[in-house]
Amino acid sequence: MKKVEDSVLIQKIRAGDKQALGDIIDRYLPQLTAFFRYLRAPESNLEDLVQDTFIRMMAKLDLYEDDKKFSTWLLTLAKNLFIDQCRKESRRSEIRKELFVDNSPIVSVEDEVVGKYTAEELLKNLTSDERLLVELRVFQGVPFSEISELTGEMETTLRSRFFRILSRLRVKKNI
């Protein structure tokens, strides 16, 4: 049996065909789950992330350009959803820290300086794309070639951007 093209299924979904929607979900469910695992999303959040990606896909389906590869577009939605979730979690974590922080004024100068330049603080000023690049390369050890496949950008461009980001972070840390 010949596999129906994504573009045909998307046209049918736009026309209200629920079977075509089911076909797209069946086709990309395993890929999205693997993608979120690749991004090291917590196992407990995988189903929610995949489901939210399909919900976002339906909400933004009018923005999909038929001449583009659907899987790339869908994975971009998934990546952006994951980044949004990480930001929310980061904000929640910061709020929790503020709620439970020890407000005693007895802090050494060294502790204050070291605390001022944590990795999280340095990365906070990066754009979401820059932060994703640093997260994948530094903290998860993903090779540039795989990051290139994920983002659709040239490997040399990613390498150049990565080293510019590191230079900016070094300068910021030394201030």
Secondary structure, DSSP 8 states (H G I E B T S, - for coil): -----HHHHHHHHHTT-HHHHHHHHHHHHHHHHHHHHHTT--GGGHHHHHHHHHHHHHHTGGG--TTS-HHHHHHHHHHHHHHHHHHHHHHHHHHHHHHH----S---HHHHHHHHT-HHHHHHTS-HHHHHHHIIIIIS---HHHHHHHH---HHHHHHHHHHHHHHHHHHHH-
